[in-house]
């Protein structure tokens, strides 16, 4: 800790990012997706090459090791350290597509899926396609030479990289695509290049070593350094650049990469094909593998999934058609056939069917349905987490990936199963990228129990013998060597090649500053040290394996904590509570968790949509908020629930007063006054931004008469014979309004009523709306009893208004609609987007359009799967739409935008980049979200209904 604090003191004012040495934040960053945990002495966010140089210098001065971290999806312990953890911040998000899209330049913080999304319009993609591509970042992909489902050997970073920009351990920057940079480096680092030149000639003079290297890289291989660079290239500069690929942060820092892109054919057919036994599946894959030569037309992917792996997902809907064909021994193979046109696709599918049928496939059903294909591939990509979720509680998940020559695959899968069973890992599941002879397996163990580490050690040694010696394969095909395989590198490569690797490390990093213990280690037991303990902590999250797939959806990631980190810290707190071993540390963790863990969690649960097993970290946090609520807080919540009409009136009046003040006093002055009040009250006063406007209140209730068909049921007086609809304007919509625009838009409640009437409905609005609430604000703050009471009161009233469910109820806020669906009652509650697209839009005549409109999908709309509906309505109102791709949850989170506005600012910090030129308006289906986006996106955001009313407003003639 002292060394970490000294390092932070050295870096103060010299780096642009946050720095942490406190127990909570360092523990939060102590794990990656692997089975290892190391608590860093300091965590430093880096954003520039100057930051990298400063951290390198400080680490050298303090004799602290340095590890760089991108997404932390590393599976072999590459992204953790007990030294300094340098985390990639926002400064590394460069994405530039070159003319023709044949190349793309990327910063190391770009998520792989986002790069491919940008390339999709050009029918191109980058070569590496790891299963974690929706989360993992380019920095990790380059440093691990990651591959994936379709990548094979030919399309990994090593083979598709056109240019690399790096910072070496001494702080020198080298850009391989810049002639001046290369020339300067040849002069300044002549001795280093001469060393690489000598290594190249020593290898080339040894025919046996050349043959070994070439044989090892015919299949996927990420064990040790990329020795093929010493064979494939003669210029030591080329050798240096290619040695960086797969070096796992032990040789330097990658600050930018340019890829040669590869074709992404638009025509694809997918099938999940069962076989009677592993041998027949293996023989079919061998025949489909084209001798190990990667193709872009034809069978581009074949994922082997053994029966035990299928059992962990067979409850999922996409698996239903396959179940009748599965026996106790049936594996299945997930196959993609791709082609540049429909005719070629048909021919290639016929070839695939013939191979499958001749090898005994029991059910062949290829489909070009994109939805089905995505669903099947989502299952496959989620095996890491869904398989891990099947483990016993309290155990850590272990995973390895291996490869063997493709011609031996059929025997390899049998021997792998036997090895796992023999060492007591009968719960293990096997799957993998079979076209490349690459198998993954994962199992579990409780490393808190005596003998578990020794058991894993014995298994690892036996695995090394089976894969490296008996099969001449790769002990790590694509996950990187890390800590897990470092002790077995010599056994796989032999002493001569292993010695070369140490010489490479010495040339690049003579002080052993960068990621020591990773990739190369003199500690024969490093693979069984610092193993994760995963004690049960909360039923809601105990299945979490800390893979990090959830993190891109979290609005507070990199501001405070992510869902993975909230779970990790919660586990540690519960472990300390149960063991009683360090009360002072537990007290500190409990106290320090309040702001980063509880206050800045939006509790939107978008993390559950990214999690393959649907873990709702937000629900866990809401539970912890409830546990911390004292008697006074509960009493206040009860008072508010009992007097919510008065509270709403006061809040609406306050917002209206601020709106009025801005007409007299400049908006910055109003904001300065409220910020002063917030500081003086410990942030108990809400922030009033210039984007916050008072709402229109409730629309005028519809005059009603008594319906003789039911007791006490009011129906509209006018327009006899028209269908009726109950409209509940949410409290947020009543209180919060949209900014003024040039389009004379109606407030959302008035717009909804106008649209419903325009579409031929008689509208029933509750008469006493002030104070009516669905209860969600109480729920999110940790007052579940008040939430249930308030929400049930409203549901009962809506049930009466809807004649016990005979009429539908529509509300105008996605958050309200989702929450009301969770309460018992017989009134079906529909969100406005859902009802507008189905019942209103078809009955409207569009009279005017915007050139472009930005669209935000708030968190509840995403959880209700309303994105297509919202986009369809927006398209009816504009020539083009621009979906905010950088914003998941906007972080406004009810009233957090008022009391924790920094969360909203952080979550929307890239929103302006999503707004195209010429776009002057955005839409959302929650008024508070629209307020936060209006402040940070650069254009006003309004309610979706307001825009639709404007676009369908009848043309008046004068």
N, C-alpha and C positions, 0 to 999 in steps of 0.2 A: 504493500500500500504506500509506504513512504517513497519508494522509487517511482511509483505511478504518479504521486502528487508532485514529486520533483520534476518529472517529465512534463506534466501539465503546466507547471510554473514556467518551464523553459519555453513552452509553446504559446503561452498567453500573448495575444496580439500578433502571432505569426501564422496561425491557421484560421481559416474562415468558418470552420464548423464547430459544433458543440463538443465538449470534452467532459468525461465523467470518471470519477474514481470512487464514488460512494458505493456502499454494499449492494443497494438495490439495483442500480443501473448496471454495475459490472456483472452481477449475477444474471440479470436479464439477457446479457449478451454472451453468456457462458456456453451456450449450446448451439450446435447447428443441427442438421437433419440426421446426423450420425448417432452412434451409440456412445459417444464420448462427451465429457464436459470438463472444461477448464475455465476458471474464473480469471478474467484479464485484470492486470494491475491498473490499466487505464483503457478507456474507449475514446477514440478520437475520430470525428467525422472529417473526411477530406473531400475537397471539391476541385482542387487544381493541382497541376504538377508542382507548383511552388509549395503547396501543402505537403505533398509527398516528400519533397526534398527536406522540408523542415522537420517532418516526423522522422525521417531516416537519420538526420543529424542528431536529433534529440535522443533517439533510441541508442545510437552509437555512444553518445556521451554518458548515458545512464546504464549502458550495458544491459539493455532490455531487448528481448527478441520482438520482432514485428511481424504481424500477420495481416494481410489484406482480406477484406470480406465484401462480397457482392450481395447476393440474396441469401446466403447461408443455407442453401439446399444441398450442400456437400454431404455425401454419404459415408465418407471415410475419415472424417475428423480434420479436414484441411482448413476449415474456416474458424478455428478456435485457438486460443492461446492463453497462457498465464502471464504473458508479457503485454504488449500493446496491440490492441485490435484497432486497425484503421478501417473504418466503415465508409463505403462509397456514399457520398451525399448526392445532392441534386446536380452538381456541376458536371456530371459525366453522362448527360442524357442526349448527346449529339446523335442525330439520325439524318443522314443525307443520302438520298438516292441519286446515283449518277445518271447522266443521259442514257436512255435506253434501258435502264434498270439492270444492266449487266453487272453492275457493282453497287455496293452500298457501304457507306462508312458509318460506323457505330461507336458510341462511347460505351465504356464497360458497365454503366448502370442501366442500359436499355434492356428491357425484358424481351426474350427471344420471340414470344408470340406477337409482341408489338412491332418488331421488325418485320415479321412475316405478314402482319396485317397491312403494313405500309406497302409491301411488295405485291400483295394480292391482286390489285388492279392490273398489274403487268404480267400476271401468271408466272411470277418468279418467287423464290424463297431463298433463305440461306440454307446451306447444306446441313449443319447440325440440327437435329430435331429431338432433343431429349424429352422424355415423358413429362418432365417438370417445366416445359417451355412456357407455360402460363405464369410461372413464378421466377424461374432462374434467369440470371442476367448474363450478358455477353462476357463480362469479365471472368466469371466462373467457367463459361463454356470454353473460352480460349485457354485458360489456365489448366483445365482438366482435359482438354481435347475431347470434349463431350461429343457423343454421336447420337444414337437414338433409333427410332423405329425403322426409318427408311434410309438413314444416312449411310449405313454400311461403313466401309473403310474409305472409299473414294471421295466422299463428300464431307469429311470432317474438316475441322479448322485447318489442320496441317496442310491438307491438299487444296482447300478452296480459298485460303488467305492470299490476298494480293499485296497487302501492306500492313505493317505493324508499327505502332508508335509506343515506345517503352521508356521507362525511367529505371536505370540500373541502381544497384546498391550504393554506388558512390554519388548518386544524384544526377548523373549524366543522362540527358535525353537523346534518344536516337529515333529518327523517323526513317524507316526503310524506304519510304516513297519519296523522300526529298533528297536530291543529289547533294545539295550543300551540307545537309546534316550528315549524310553518309561519309562525305569526303572529310569533314571535320573529325568525325569519329575515327576514321582510319588513321588519322594523325595522333589524336589524343589517346587512343587505346590500341596503339600498334602492338604492344606487348600481349594484350589479351587476345587480339586477333591472331597473332603468331602462335599463341598457345593452342587455339582452336585449329589452326592450320596443321600443327604437329599432330594433334589428335586425329584429324582427318586422315593424314598419311599413315599413321600407325594402324588405323583400322583397314584402310585400303590395301596395305601390305600384308594383311592377314586374311587369306581367302576363307578360312574356316569361320572367322568372326563376321566377315561380310555375309556369308551364307546364312549364319545364325540370325543376323539382323534382318535380312530380307525375308527369311521364313517367319520370323516373329511378327512382322508387320503385314503379312498377307491376311491375317485375321485381326480383329479389333484387339488393341493392346495399349493400355495406359499404365503399365507397370514400369516404374522408373522414368528416366528422362528419354526424350525422343531421339534415340541413338540413330534412327534412320536418317536424321539430318547430316550425320557424318558420312553417310554413304550416298545420299541423294544429291548433295551439293559439294562444290569445290571451293567457292568463294567463302572465306570465313565469316563475312558479314551475313550471307544467306544462312550459313550454319547457325550463327548466333540467333538470328530471328526465328528460325524454326525450332531451335532448342527451347525457346521461350514458351512455345505451344506445349501444353501438358506439363509445365514445370511447377504447377500448384503454388505459385507465389514464392518459390524458394530461390529464384534467380533474379527477380525484378518485378516491376509493376507495369501492367499493360494499360495505357491510357487511351488507346484508340486502335481500331482494326478496320480494314477495308476487306470485304468479302467479294469474291466472284460469286454471283448468285447462280442458282440452278433452276431448271424448269419446274414449274408446278402445274402439271397438266390439268385442265379444267374438267376433264371427263374421268369419273372414277366409279368403280363398283366394289362393294364390300360384302364379305361373307364371313360368318363365324361357323367354321366347319368342324363337326365332331368326328373323331376316329374311335375305333374299338379299343385301341391300346396305344401306348407310347411308341412302340416300334413302328407301327404303320404310319403314324403321324411323322415320325422322324424320317422314314423313307420318302414320304411325299415331299417333305421340306428339302431334302437333299436334291431331289429331282427339280424342284422349283428354283433352287438357288443359283442356277446358271453357272455352276462351277465357281461360285463365289464372286462373280463379276457383277458389279452394281449396274442396274438398268434404270432408266426413267420412264420407259414405256413397257407395259406388261406387269408382272407381279413385282411390285415395289416394296411390299411389306408382308411378312408372314410371322405372326406372333404366336409362339407356342405357349399354351396355358394348360398346365396339368390339372387333373381332376380335383385335387385338393384345393387348388386356387379357385377353380370354378365354384366350388362349394361356398366360398366366402361371398360370392356375388350373385348366386342363382336366385335370390329373392328379388332382384331388381327387375323391373318390367321388361327391359330390352332382352333379357335372358329367356323370357317365357317360351318363345318358339323353339328353343333348343332343348328344353327340359325332357321332352319325350324321347330324345335320342341319346341321352346320357346314361351310361351304365356306371358301375362302381369304379371302372378303370378308364373311362373315356376322357382323354384330353381333347382339347379343341385348338384349332389354329385360326386366328383372326387374319384375314387376307385382304389386301388392297390391290386392285388391278387398275392402273391408270393409263390414259392415252390422250393424244392431242385432239382426237375427234371421235364421234360416236361410232363410226364404222370400225375404226381400229380398236376401240374398246370392246366391241362385240367379238372381234376376232381373238383378242387377247383373253377375254373371259372364257371363250370356248376352249382355248389351250389349257387354261387353268383347270377347268372342269374335267377335262380328259385326264390330267395328271392326278387330280384328287380322286376321281372315280377308280382309276387303275390301282390306286394304293389303298382302297378300302374305306374311303370316307363314307360315313353313314347317312349324311344329310347335307346337300349342297344347295344353297339358296343365295345367289348373288343379288344384290340390290343396288340401284343407283339413287335410292332415297337418302338425301343428305342428312336428314334428321336421324334416321336409323344408324347411318354410318357414324355420325358424331356421338350418338349415345353409346355405341359399342366401343368406340375409341376412348370415350371418357371413362368407361369401366376399366379398360386396359391401363390407361394412364393413371388411374386412381388405385391400382393394386398396391402400390407402396403404402398408401394410407389405409385403404380398406382392409388389406391383409393384416396390417399392423393393428387395426382396431379389433381384429378377431383374437388377439392374444389375451392371455389372462391378465387381469388387472394387477398392477404393481410390477409388471415386467417391462423390460426395455426391448425394443425391436432391433434385431440384428439383420443386416443385409449385406450380401456380396454379389458381384457379378463376374462371371467367368466366361471364357470362350474356348472352343476347341475347333480343330479343322472341320469344315462343314461335312466332309465325307464320313466323319465318325459320329455325327450328331445322334443317330438312333441309339447307339450304345452309350453315349455320353449321358443322355437324360436318365437312363436306367441306373448307371453307376452313381450319378449325383444323388438320386433318391435313396439308394442303398447307403451311401455315406452319411447322409443326414439322419436317417433312421438309426444307423449303428451308433451314432454319437448322442442319441437321446433327443434329437430335434424332430420328433415325429409331427410336430405342429407346423413344420416348415412348408412353405408353398414355393413352387417353381414356375417361372414364366420367363419369357424373354424374346429377343430379336433373333428369331431362329435362322433367318436367311444369312445372318452373319455368324452362325454358330454360337451366338451369345445368349447365355442363360442367366437370369437373375433368380436368386432365392432369398427368402427372408424367414426368420424364425424369431423366437423370443426366449428370454431368460431373465431371472430376477437376480441382479448382481448384488443385492443385499444379502443373499443367502450364501453360506460357506460352500466352496467348491465350484461355484458357477464360473468364475474366471478361469480356473484350471480346466474345466470342461471345455470352455471356448478355446483355450490355448491348444488343447489336444486336437480338437476339431480343425482348427486353422492349420496345424502342421499336417494333418492327414489330407486336408483339402489341397495344400500346396503340393504334396506328393502326387495326388491324383491328377490335378490339372496341369501343373508345370512339367512333371516328370513323365507320368504314364501317358498323358495325351499330348504333350508338347504344346499346350495351350497357353492362355493368358489368365493369370490369377485375378487381374483387374482388366476388364474389357473396355469399360467406358466411365467408371465412377472415379477414376484417379487412384493413385496408390495410397495417399494419406498416411494416417497412423496405423490403419488396420493391416496393411500389407507391407509396410516398410521393413519389418524383420525378415520378409521372405523374398525380397528382391534378388538377393544373391542366389538363392536356390533356383529361381526361375531363369536367371540370365547367365549364371556361372561367374566365377571369380574375375575373369578377364574383363568382361563387359561391366561388371559391378565396379571394378576399379576405375574404369573410364568415367562412370557416373560421379564418383567422388572427385575426380580431377575436374570435371565440368563444374561442380559445385564450388570448388576452390577458385576457379578462374572468375566466376561471376560474383561470389559472395565469400571472400576469404575470411571474414570475421564471423561467419555463420550467424548472421543477424536475421536473415529472412526465413521465417517459418521452420525453425529447427525441429527435428523429430518427425517432420512430414516428408514423405517420399524416400528419404534416406535416413537411417538411424543406426547407431551403434548399440542401441538398447534392444536386446533380443526380446524383451517383454513389453515394449511400448504399446503393443496392440491390446494388452489386457490391463493397462493402467488408465486411470481417470474414466472408468466406465460409468455411464449414467445410471443413477438410481431413480426409479419412476414410481414413487409411492402413491397410492390412491389419495386423492385430495378432495374431489368433488365428483359426484356421479355424473354431472353434466359434461365433464371434460376428461374423465379418466381414460377414455379411449385415445386421446390425443397422443401422437408419436412425435410431436414437435417437428413436423416436416416443413412447416412454413408456407404451405400452399395458400393459407388464408391471408397472408400479409398484404398482397397488393390491393386487397379490397378494403383495408382498414384505414380510416381517415387520420388516425393518430400515429400510424407507423412513421418512424424517424422523427416524430415530434416528441413523443414520450415512449409509450410501449405499444407493441403489436399484440394480437390475440395469442400467438405462440408464447410471447414473453410474459403476458399476464398469467397464462397457465403455468409456465415454468416457475415463476416467482410464487404463485399460489401453492404449488407442490412443495417448494422449499420451505415456505412458512408452515405448512401443515406437517412436514417432516420434523422441523424443529419443535413444533408444538407437541408432537407425539413423543419425541425422544427426550425433550427437556435438556438437550445438550448445551445450548447457548442462548439463555434467556435474553441477554442484552442484544444479541444480533436479531433475534426474533422480534423484540420490541422495536428495533430500528426499522426492520423490514415492514412491519405492520404500519408504523407511523408514516414511513416514506411512501407507502403504496397509495395513499389517499389521492394525491393529485395525478400522478402518471397512470395509476392503475384504475382508479374509480372515476375521478372527476373528468378526465379527458377521454373516457371510453364513450363513444356515441351510442353503444348498446344497440346498434342497428342490425346486428347479426348478419350482415353481408358476408362475414367470414364463413358462415355456415354454408353459403352457396359455393364457395371455393373449396371447402373441405369435402373430401370424398365420402366421409361418413356423417356430414351434416352437424358437426359440433357447434353449438351456439355459445360462444364465449361471452357474448353480451348478456345472455340470460344468467350465466354464472356471476357476472359483475353486478347485475341488478340484485341478485341474491345477496351478494356481499354488501351492497349498499343497504339493503334491508337489515342485515345483521348489525350494522353500525348505527342504525337509527335509534336514538335514545327516546326516553319517554316524552321529553319536551318536543322533539321533532315529530313524533307520532301524534302528539296532541295538536300541534300546529296543522299537520296534514288533515287530521279529523275536522278541525275548525274550518279549514279551507273547503273541504268536501261538503260540509254542512252549509257554507255560505258562499258557494262558488258563483252565484249570481252577482253578489256584491264585489267579489274579487275580480270577476271579468269586467265589471263596470269600471272599477278603479284602474285596472290595467289598460283597458281601451282608452280611458280618459288620459292616462299618462302618456300613451303613445300619441294621442291627439294633441296633447299639450306640447310635446316635443315637436310635432309637425308644425304647430302654430308658431312655436318659438323660432323655427328656422325661417319663417317669413319675416321676422323682425330682426333676428340676430343671425349672422353668417353661420352656415352649417358647421364649419370647423370650430367655431367658438362654442356651439352647443355641445359638440363632441368633447371638447376640452373640459367643459364644466362637468359633464357626466363622468369623464375619466378621473377627474379630481375627486368626485364623490365616491367613485369605486375604490380609489386608493385609500381614502379616509375610512371607509367602512369594510376594508378587507375584501373587496370585490363582491359585497352583498347587494350593491346597487346594480341594476342591469345597465349594460352599455346601450346607448342609443346612437345608432349610426345614421348617416344621411340617407341610407337605403331603406331604413325602417319607416313605414308609413302606416297610419291608422286605417283600419278596415271600414267597410261600409255598414257593419252591423248586420242584423238579420233582414232578409227581404220581407216585404209585407205579407203577413199570413193570408192565405186564400180564404175568402168567405165560404162557410160551409153550411150544410143543412143536414138533418138527421136522415140516415139511410134506413128505410123501413126493413131492409133485409137483414140488418144486424143491430144488435143492441149497442147504442152509444157510439156508433161509428160515424164520424163526420166525413162528408164527401163534398167536393166543390159544387157550388150552386150553378155556375155557368157551364156552357158548352155541353149540354146533355148528350150522352152517347159517346163521348170521347173517353179513351182510356185514362186512368188516373195513375199518378206516381207520387210517392212520398219523397220529399227532398229534405235531407237534414244538412244544413250548412254547418260545417265543423266550427269549433270555437276558434281555432287558429285563423280560419278564413274570415270569421266575423271580426276578429280583432286586428289582423294584419292585412294591410292592403298593398297594392302594387304601385310602383312609381308611375308618374304621369308619362305618357308617350304622345307622339304626334298623331296617333290613330284613334283617339277618343274612345278608348276601350271601356267597357262596363266592368265594374267590380265583379269578382267571381260569383257571389251569390245572385246578383242581378242577371249576370250572363247565363247562369245555369237555368234560372227560371225562364228567361227569354228563349233559350234554346229548346227547353222542354215544351213550352207553349207553341213555339214555331214548328216543332215536330208533331204537334197534334195531341199533346198530353195536357190533362188538367193536373195542376201541381198542388199538392197538399204540403204545407209547411207547418211545423209545430207552432202553436200560438205563443208559448212561453219559452223562447229559445235561450235567453240570457242565463248563463250558468249551466246549460246542458252540455255534457261532455262525455266522451266515450270512455274516459278513465285512463287512457294511455299515459298522460303526463304523470299521474300518480304511480303507475306501474314502473316507468323508467327511472323514477327517483327512489324506488325501493319501498313503496307503500302499497303492497299488493291488496291488502284488505280494503283500503279506500278505493283503489282502482276497480275492484270487483263490485263494490257498492255503487259507485258512481256509474260505471258502465252498465250494470244491471238495471239501474233506474231508467237509463236512457233506452235500453233495449226493450223494457216493458212498455214505455210510451210509444216507441216505434212499432211495437207489435200491435198495440191498440190502433194506431193510425193506419196501419197496413191491413186492418181487418184480419188479424191473426195470420198474417203472411199471405193473404190473397193478393195484395199489391206489393210490388217491389219497392225497396227503399234505396235511394241513391244518395251518396255523400260526395263531397268535393275534395277530400284530402285522402290520399292513399294510406297514410298512417292511420287515420280514423277508420277507414274501411277495413283494413287488415285487423285492427284491434277488435272491432265490433264482430267480426267473423268468429272470434275466439270466445265470445260470450254465448251462453245458451239463449235460445229464443226462436220464435217461429217467423220472424221477419227477415227475409233474405236481403242482406246489405251488399250493394254493388258500389264499386268505386266509379267515379264519374267517367274515367276513360273507358272502362268496361261497358257502361251503359251508353255512352255517347257513340262509340264505334258500332255497337250492335243495333241500337234502337233509334238513334237520333240522326247521325250522319247520313244514312241512306234516305232520309226524308227531307234533307236540306238541299237548297240550291246555292252553290257557291258563287258569290258575286264579285269577289276581289281576292287577290293573293299578294303575299309578300314575296320579294325575290328570294329571300333566304331566312330561315329561322333556326336558332340553336335549340337543342332539346336536352334537357336533363332528366335522367331516370332516377328519381329519389329511391332511397333504400326500400321503403315499403312497396313501391311499384315494382322494383326488381324481385322482391320476395313473392309478390303476387303474379309474377311473370307477365307484366303488362307492357313490356317494352314494345312489342309489335303494334299494340293498340295505340299507344301514345304516338308512335312514329307515323302510323297511318293517318291519324287525325292531323298531325302537323303537316304531313305531305299534302293533305287536302287544302291546307291554308297557305302553302308556300311552294315556290318552284323547286327549291332545294332545302334539305334539312341538314344540320350539322350536329351530330350527337356528341356530347361532351365526353370524349374518350378518356380524358385524364382525371375525371371526377367520378368516384364511386358514390359513397355517402359524402354529402357536402359538409358534414360536420356541424350543421346547425342544430340538429338533434333536439327538436322541441324548443327549449329555451337555452340550450348551451350556447347558441349564437349570441345570447344576451349576457350570459354570466361567464362563459369561457370562450370569448370571441376568437381567441388565438387558434382554437381547433378548427373553426370555420375557415379562417384565413389560410391555415396550413393545408387543409383538405382541398381547397380551391386554388392553390397557388399557381397551377399551370392552366387554369381555365381559359385565360385570354388566348393561349396558343391554339385552343380548339375552335375559336370564333373566326370564321373566314372573313375576308375582306367583303364589305358590302352588307354584312349581316348586322341588323340594327335591333334585333329583338330575340329574346329567348323565352321558352316556356317550361313550366314545371307543374306538377300536380299537387304541390304542397306550398302554401303561401310563405311559410317561414324559410323554406329552402330557396324560394324565389328571391326573398329579401337578401339572403346571404350571397347568392349568385349575382344579384344586381350590383352588390358592392364590389365584388372581386373579379367578375368576368368581363367587365368593361362595357356591357350592354344591359339594358333593363330586362329583367325576367318577369313574366306575368303568368297568370293562370292559363292553363290550356283551354278552359271553357271561354275565357275572355277573348282569346284569339279566334276560336271557332265562331263565336257569336259575331265578331267583326267580319270575318270572311264570308259569313252567310247572311249578313245584314241586308234586308231588302233594299233595293235601289229606290230612292225617292226622287220623284220628278217635280220640278217647280214650274 
